[in-house]
Amino acid sequence: MIVLSFNECINKHDVEGLSNLMTKNHIFIDRNGTIHQSREFMMKAWEHFFQMFPLYKNIFDRIESRDNCVVITGHAYWSEEQPHDAVIWIATVIDDLVSEWRIYDDSPANRTEFNVL
């Protein structure tokens, strides 16, 4: 599954690998709803992010595919001081590439909105 490969690249801090798995017009939306667009922009953004957070990785607990949308629950690991940050990721896949990667807090409201058990 492309989303697992995408996350593996995040966990390895492999910007080139991420680039190969993104659509050219890839969109990343952070928890605040800020939209970052284009594969080229996101390559630079991921490089900067990995420099700022060298221990960062995503741990998936549950993955559910819904047509071209993948809903993932799990947690982000930032550091020993913040080892568990509950997250819901929503990925949109088009032509076997990630066209959108969106992050939400794992809250009761978001679980209801995305029908996550």
C-alpha positions as YAML, in Angstrom:
chain: A
units: angstrom
residues:
- id: 1
  name: MET
  ca: [0.00, 0.00, 0.00]
- id: 2
  name: ILE
  ca: [1.38, 3.38, -1.05]
- id: 3
  name: VAL
  ca: [0.50, 5.01, 2.29]
- id: 4
  name: LEU
  ca: [2.67, 2.51, 4.18]
- id: 5
  name: SER
  ca: [5.58, 3.23, 1.83]
- id: 6
  name: PHE
  ca: [5.01, 6.97, 2.26]
- id: 7
  name: ASN
  ca: [5.10, 6.63, 6.03]
- id: 8
  name: GLU
  ca: [8.19, 4.43, 5.85]
- id: 9
  name: CYS
  ca: [9.92, 7.29, 4.03]
- id: 10
  name: ILE
  ca: [8.79, 9.72, 6.74]
- id: 11
  name: ASN
  ca: [10.15, 7.43, 9.44]
- id: 12
  name: LYS
  ca: [13.47, 7.06, 7.60]
- id: 13
  name: HIS
  ca: [13.57, 10.82, 6.88]
- id: 14
  name: ASP
  ca: [13.89, 9.92, 3.19]
- id: 15
  name: VAL
  ca: [12.94, 13.10, 1.33]
- id: 16
  name: GLU
  ca: [13.80, 11.65, -2.08]
- id: 17
  name: GLY
  ca: [11.61, 8.62, -1.37]
- id: 18
  name: LEU
  ca: [8.75, 10.91, -0.31]
- id: 19
  name: SER
  ca: [9.17, 12.89, -3.50]
- id: 20
  name: ASN
  ca: [8.80, 9.73, -5.58]
- id: 21
  name: LEU
  ca: [5.51, 8.93, -3.82]
- id: 22
  name: MET
  ca: [3.87, 12.39, -4.13]
- id: 23
  name: THR
  ca: [1.85, 13.78, -6.99]
- id: 24
  name: LYS
  ca: [3.39, 16.87, -8.59]
- id: 25
  name: ASN
  ca: [0.60, 19.01, -7.10]
- id: 26
  name: HIS
  ca: [0.75, 17.24, -3.71]
- id: 27
  name: ILE
  ca: [-1.00, 19.01, -0.83]
- id: 28
  name: PHE
  ca: [0.02, 18.78, 2.82]
- id: 29
  name: ILE
  ca: [-2.41, 20.19, 5.39]
- id: 30
  name: ASP
  ca: [-1.23, 20.55, 8.97]
- id: 31
  name: ARG
  ca: [-3.32, 20.40, 12.13]
- id: 32
  name: ASN
  ca: [-4.00, 24.10, 11.97]
- id: 33
  name: GLY
  ca: [-5.51, 23.73, 8.50]
- id: 34
  name: THR
  ca: [-2.58, 25.46, 6.81]
- id: 35
  name: ILE
  ca: [-2.20, 24.25, 3.24]
- id: 36
  name: HIS
  ca: [1.24, 23.62, 1.77]
- id: 37
  name: GLN
  ca: [1.18, 22.78, -1.91]
- id: 38
  name: SER
  ca: [3.46, 21.18, -4.49]
- id: 39
  name: ARG
  ca: [5.90, 18.33, -4.35]
- id: 40
  name: GLU
  ca: [8.81, 20.75, -4.78]
- id: 41
  name: PHE
  ca: [7.73, 22.86, -1.81]
- id: 42
  name: MET
  ca: [7.13, 19.81, 0.37]
- id: 43
  name: MET
  ca: [10.56, 18.34, -0.36]
- id: 44
  name: LYS
  ca: [12.13, 21.46, 1.13]
- id: 45
  name: ALA
  ca: [9.61, 21.50, 3.97]
- id: 46
  name: TRP
  ca: [10.29, 17.83, 4.88]
- id: 47
  name: GLU
  ca: [14.06, 18.46, 4.83]
- id: 48
  name: HIS
  ca: [13.63, 21.37, 7.23]
- id: 49
  name: PHE
  ca: [11.19, 19.41, 9.43]
- id: 50
  name: PHE
  ca: [13.55, 16.44, 9.75]
- id: 51
  name: GLN
  ca: [16.42, 18.76, 10.70]
- id: 52
  name: MET
  ca: [14.27, 20.32, 13.41]
- id: 53
  name: PHE
  ca: [12.93, 16.96, 14.70]
- id: 54
  name: PRO
  ca: [15.61, 14.30, 14.13]
- id: 55
  name: LEU
  ca: [13.76, 11.60, 16.10]
- id: 56
  name: TYR
  ca: [10.35, 12.14, 14.49]
- id: 57
  name: LYS
  ca: [8.40, 9.13, 13.28]
- id: 58
  name: ASN
  ca: [4.79, 8.01, 12.84]
- id: 59
  name: ILE
  ca: [3.46, 4.84, 14.40]
- id: 60
  name: PHE
  ca: [0.26, 3.57, 12.80]
- id: 61
  name: ASP
  ca: [-2.24, 1.60, 14.90]
- id: 62
  name: ARG
  ca: [-5.10, 1.29, 12.41]
- id: 63
  name: ILE
  ca: [-5.42, 1.82, 8.65]
- id: 64
  name: GLU
  ca: [-8.67, 1.82, 6.74]
- id: 65
  name: SER
  ca: [-8.95, 2.29, 3.00]
- id: 66
  name: ARG
  ca: [-12.10, 4.01, 1.72]
- id: 67
  name: ASP
  ca: [-11.93, 4.21, -2.08]
- id: 68
  name: ASN
  ca: [-9.02, 6.61, -2.77]
- id: 69
  name: CYS
  ca: [-8.98, 7.86, 0.83]
- id: 70
  name: VAL
  ca: [-7.00, 6.20, 3.62]
- id: 71
  name: VAL
  ca: [-7.83, 6.93, 7.26]
- id: 72
  name: ILE
  ca: [-5.04, 6.18, 9.73]
- id: 73
  name: THR
  ca: [-4.89, 6.40, 13.50]
- id: 74
  name: GLY
  ca: [-1.78, 6.20, 15.59]
- id: 75
  name: HIS
  ca: [0.71, 8.53, 17.13]
- id: 76
  name: ALA
  ca: [3.63, 10.71, 16.23]
- id: 77
  name: TYR
  ca: [6.87, 10.30, 18.15]
- id: 78
  name: TRP
  ca: [8.74, 13.58, 18.51]
- id: 79
  name: SER
  ca: [11.22, 12.94, 21.31]
- id: 80
  name: GLU
  ca: [11.63, 11.23, 24.65]
- id: 81
  name: GLU
  ca: [9.94, 14.25, 26.25]
- id: 82
  name: GLN
  ca: [6.93, 13.89, 23.92]
- id: 83
  name: PRO
  ca: [6.77, 10.22, 22.92]
- id: 84
  name: HIS
  ca: [3.04, 9.89, 22.24]
- id: 85
  name: ASP
  ca: [1.10, 12.45, 20.21]
- id: 86
  name: ALA
  ca: [-2.22, 10.90, 19.15]
- id: 87
  name: VAL
  ca: [-3.00, 11.64, 15.51]
- id: 88
  name: ILE
  ca: [-5.47, 10.92, 12.72]
- id: 89
  name: TRP
  ca: [-3.97, 11.08, 9.25]
- id: 90
  name: ILE
  ca: [-6.08, 11.28, 6.12]
- id: 91
  name: ALA
  ca: [-4.33, 10.43, 2.86]
- id: 92
  name: THR
  ca: [-5.76, 10.77, -0.61]
- id: 93
  name: VAL
  ca: [-4.23, 8.49, -3.23]
- id: 94
  name: ILE
  ca: [-4.48, 9.13, -6.97]
- id: 95
  name: ASP
  ca: [-2.77, 6.91, -9.55]
- id: 96
  name: ASP
  ca: [-0.77, 5.16, -6.81]
- id: 97
  name: LEU
  ca: [0.68, 8.43, -5.51]
- id: 98
  name: VAL
  ca: [-0.18, 10.45, -2.40]
- id: 99
  name: SER
  ca: [-1.97, 13.57, -3.58]
- id: 100
  name: GLU
  ca: [-2.90, 14.82, -0.10]
- id: 101
  name: TRP
  ca: [-1.57, 14.15, 3.39]
- id: 102
  name: ARG
  ca: [-3.59, 15.74, 6.16]
- id: 103
  name: ILE
  ca: [-3.09, 15.63, 9.92]
- id: 104
  name: TYR
  ca: [-5.72, 15.96, 12.66]
- id: 105
  name: ASP
  ca: [-5.60, 15.70, 16.41]
- id: 106
  name: ASP
  ca: [-7.04, 12.40, 17.57]
- id: 107
  name: SER
  ca: [-10.02, 13.82, 19.40]
- id: 108
  name: PRO
  ca: [-13.53, 12.46, 20.02]
- id: 109
  name: ALA
  ca: [-14.94, 15.05, 17.59]
- id: 110
  name: ASN
  ca: [-12.50, 14.04, 14.83]
- id: 111
  name: ARG
  ca: [-13.11, 10.35, 15.47]
- id: 112
  name: THR
  ca: [-16.83, 11.00, 15.01]
- id: 113
  name: GLU
  ca: [-16.27, 13.12, 11.90]
- id: 114
  name: PHE
  ca: [-14.14, 10.45, 10.23]
- id: 115
  name: ASN
  ca: [-16.11, 7.50, 11.59]
- id: 116
  name: VAL
  ca: [-13.12, 6.06, 13.42]
- id: 117
  name: LEU
  ca: [-13.83, 3.49, 16.09]
...
